[in-house]
Amino acid sequence: MSNKYRKRTSILVLGAAITLLLSRFFGQGSDFIEQFYYRGIFQAFRIGYDYTFGLLPIPMIYVFIIIIIYILYVLVRTFLKKDQTWRHRLLGSGHLVVQTISALLIIFYWFWGFNYNRVSIESHLNMDYADMDTTDLLQLYTETNDRLIELRTLFSLQEKMKAIESNPTAYEDECRQSLTAALDAMNYPTNGRVRIRRIRPQGSLLRISTAGVYWPFVFEGHIDPGLHPMTWPFTMSHEMGHGYGFTDEGTCNFLGWLACTTHEDPFIQYSGWIGYYRYLLTNLRRSISPKQYQEIYKSIPQVIVDDLTEIRKYAMRYPDVMPAVRDVVYDNYLKTHGVKGGLINYSKIIKLVYAFEKQKQEGVDN
């Protein structure tokens, strides 16, 4: 093994160590990261990618997978070299593994991961992020029911489903336009044009209990086309939220809701509201007795029940693969990066919507 190879390993390990130390040093809610990284370095990366590779017609995650497969091939080839001793094979393979992990860590944090250290959206907007009681949840449930019933009469679901399934970029531009308008109103930068790609094979994300995923290494979000089309705009807007520099899952749910519900298309509005509604029902189930929850569920209008059932049926076509393992891994990943509650953080959308609507109402009253 050459000194040049060892030196490369040392440089990458040092770079990864410095990167991790910087992330831990700045901690959560860092004004420096907000101004220097998010509004500076990250925006440059965002623009650079979106107007080059982001213009290509293929999801770049496939290129990433090919590169990883090639690295694995080189690793196996290095380990099986017959003209070297076992010691040299192990050392060569070990160096390659360390180099790859170190490089991925550096890329992850500098391309996106430092956004975990940003100032939270509730702090940025000075939201009154107070706890809610059961009475508040029940009130929200009633109000959301009314909104959903009203919106449901304004579009034909079958026509929308046909339009979405025949268009490979359906609603991507609409969601981006609405989300960037909302972000701009909140004084957030909206540089670039985050792409949301359909990932194949269909059902590959749903089998790991995921509707969509943002892959920082390629600056793109992805949606599983096996999802019910009714959920596409909300899911796409959520992943776009990640692409514009927001890491918190609950925050991206909130941004997805905001992008959809402020759009002029009633179908997109409905997608946002029913996405929010599903989290609302989950929170209600945790907050009241099983008997009381059953009574509430029975009171849901039949047309909404039918939609919820269809959404669930679509997802059930692709049973989870090791769901417990996925939950443990991702829950710990989120907690490691300062996301309070781990997977429960997705339901933060309820508090954020409540605080946002309250703040907006107080602004009108004043």
N, C-alpha and C positions, 0 to 999 in steps of 0.2 A: 504494500500500500504506500503510495507516494506521500511526501510531506504536503504537497498541494492539496491532496484529498483530505488530509487531517486538518489542514488550515481552514478549508471550506467548512468542515464540520464545526470547528471552534468558532468561526465567525457567525454561523447560523445559530448556534446555541447561545452565544453571547447576545445576538440580536433578539432572540426570543425571550431571553431572561430580562433584558432591558425593557422590552415591550410589556411583559407581564408586570414588572415592577412599576412602570409608569401607570398602568391601569390601577394597580392597588394604591399607589401613592396619591393619585387624584381622587379616588373614591367616588361616591355617588354625589350627584348634584353639583358638579364642578363647573363654575363659571368659566374657568380657563378652557376646559374641554368644549364647552358650549360655544365660545367665541373663536378660539384658535383652531380646534379640530373640526367641529360640526359646521360652522359657518365659513371655514377656510379650506383646510385640506380635503375634507370629505366632499365638499361641493366641487372642487377641482376634479376629483376622481369621478364624481357623478357625471359631470359634463363630458369628461374625456371618454368614458365608456359609452354613454348613451348615444353619442353622435359618431361612434365608430362601430364597435362590435354590436351595440344595441340596435343597429339598423339592419343587421343580418336577419334572414328569414328563419334561421334555425335556433332553437334554445341552446345557449352556450354551455348549459349544464352537461350536455352530451359530450362536449369537447373535454370538460373537466373530468368526466368519468373515464374517457379514453386515456387521458394523461395518467390518472391513478392506476388504471389497468396496466399501462406501459411501465410505470414505476414498480408495480408488483412483479411484472415479468422480469425486469432487470434484477429485482431482489432475488427471485428464484434462480435466475441464471447465475448470479454471483454466488449464491449459496451452493450451487451444484457444480461449480468449476472443479474439474478433476485434476488440473495441473497445479492446484494449491493445497496446502494443508488445511485441516479442520479449523485450526486457529485463525488462519488468514481468511477463510471463508466466513467464519463467525464475525470477525472484526469488520470485514467488508460489508456484510449484510447489516450489522449493527450500526455502522456509520451511515449507511443509506437510510435506514429507518429513522435515526436521529435527525438527519438532514431534512427528511421529508416532513416530520412532525414539526420541527423548528420553523421551516419555511411556511407551513400552513398556519401556524400560530401568528407569525409576523404578518402574513397576508390578511388573515381574518381580522386582527385588531386594527391595522392601518387602513384597510378598505372599508371597515364598518364597525368592528367590535368596540372601539372607543366610545361609540354612542351610548353604551351602557352607563357611562360616567356622566352623561348629560343632566341638565336641570330638567325635572319632571314637567309635564305639560300642565299639571294642576298648579305648580308653583309659578310657571311662566304666565299663566292666565289669572293668577291670584284667585283661584276657585275656593269657595268655602266647601272643602272636601270633608264634610261631616258624615258620621255614621247615620244609617237609616234604620227606622224601626219597621215592624210588620205593617203598621198602618200606611206608611209611605209606600211600601211595596204593593200593597193591595190597591192603593190609589193609582199607582203607575200601571198595574195590570188592567184596571178598568179603562184608563185613558188609552192604553195601547190597543186594547180590543177594539175600541171605537175607531181608531185610526186605521187599523188593518181592514175592518169591514168596509169602511168608506173607500179605501184604495183598491180593494179587491174587485169592486164593481167597474173600475176604470180601464181594465185591460183584459184581453183574452189570453189565458195562460198557454193554451195550445199553440196559438200563433207565435207567442214569444219563445216558446220552447223550440219550435221549428226554425225560427230565425237564428237562435243562438247555436243550435246544433249544426247548422249549415254554414256558419261563419267562424273561421278559426281565430279571429281576433274580436269576437263579439263583445261589446261593451267596454273594451279596454280603453279606447279613447274617451268615451263618455265618463268613465270612472276617474280617469286621470284628470280630465278637465274639471270635474266637480271637486276632487280632492285638492288639487293645487289652488283652486279658488278659495277653499276653506282654510288651507294652510297660509295662504297669502293674507287673508283677513286676520289671522292670528299672529302675523308678523314673523312667519317662518319662511326661509328660502325655499324656492320651488324650482331650482335649476334642473336641467336634464328632462328626460321623459322616461320614467321607469317603465320597463316592459314586464308584462305578465304573460307567461307562456303556458300553453297546455302541455302537460308532460305525459309521455307515453311510456309503457303501456297503460291504458286506462285502468284505474283502480289501484295503481302502484302506491299512491300516497294514502288512499283510504285504508289500505291494508295495514298501515302503521298508525291508524287513528288520526290522520292528518288530512285536512281539506286542501290546504295549500302550504307552500313553503317559500321563504325567501332565502336564496343561496348567496351569501356575501361574496364568495370567491368569483362569481360571475355577474354580480350587480343586478340580478334579475329575480323576479318573483315567479312562482309557478302555481298552477291550479290543476287539480285532478278533474279531467273532463267527465269522470264518473259521477260527479256531484249532480244533484238535481239543479237544473238551470235556474230555478228560483233563487238559489243561494249564490250564484256566480257573482253578481255585482258586489255584494257585501264581502265575499271572500277575496275578490280581486282588489277591492279598495283597502282591505286589511293588509294584504301583502304589499301593496303600493306604499302604505304607511311605513312599513319596514324599509322599503327602498328609499324613502325620503329621509331616513335617518332616525326612525323611532324604533326602539328595541322592545319596549314593554308590551306584552301581548294584550293586556287590558286597554292600553292606550291605542294600539292599532285597531282593536275592536271598536273603540270610540270613534276613531278617525274613519273607519269603514262605515259606521252608522251615520256620521256627520256628512260624509261625501254622498251617500245614497239618499238620505232624507232631505237634502237640500237640492237635489237634482229635479228637473222639471218632469222627467219621465215617471209616471206613477208605478210602473213595474220596478224600476230601480229603487224608488222610495219604499216600495213594499218589501223588496229584498233586505233593505237596511232595517226596517221595522221588525220583520219576522226574525231576522238574525238576533236583534236585540231582545225580542220577545222570548226566544228560546232560553237565553241566559236569565231572563226575568223569571221564567217558570222554574228554572233550576234553583235560583235563590229563594223563591217562595217555598219550594219543596224542603229546603234546608231549614226554613225559618218557622214553619207551622207543623202541626200534627199531620200524620198520614191521612187521617180521616178528613180533616179540613181541606187538605190539598186535593183529595179525590172529589170533594164537593165543588171546589173551584174549577178543577179540570172539566167536570161535567157541564159547567156553565159556559165553557168556551164555545163560540158559534161553530156550527158544523163545518162550514166552509174553511174555517181556520184549522180545525181538527184534521180535515182531509188533507190540507196542505202539509201540516206537520207530519202526518202519517206517510205521505208520499216522499217527503224529504228523508225520513228515516228508512223507508223501503229502498230508496236509491243507494243509500250508504250501506245497507245490509247486504247488497249484492256482492260486496267485497269484504268478507269477514276479516277481522283483525288478525295479524300474525304477531304472536307474543305481545299482546297489549300491555301486560303487567311490566314487562321489561322496558318497553317504550316509555311508559309513564314514569318509571323510576329514573331512567336515564335523563329524560327531558326535564323532569321535575328538579333533579339535582343540578342539571346544567343551568336552569333559570335561577335557582337559589344561589349558585356559585357566582353568578353575574349580578347579584343584588336585587333580583326580582322577588319581592316579598310574596310569600305564599306559593311560589312555584306555579304549578298548573292551575291552581285556584285563581291566579292573577287574571285569567281570561275574563272572569266575572266582574272585574273592576269596571267594566263598561257600565254597569248599573249605576255605580256611584258617580262616575264621570258624567254620564248623561244627566243625572239628577242635578248635580252641581252646576253643569253648564246651562241647563234650562232655567234653573233658579236664578243664576247670575244674569241671564238674558232678560228674564221677567223683571228683575229688580232694576235693570237698566231702562226698561220700558216705563216702569212705574215712576222712575226718577226724571 
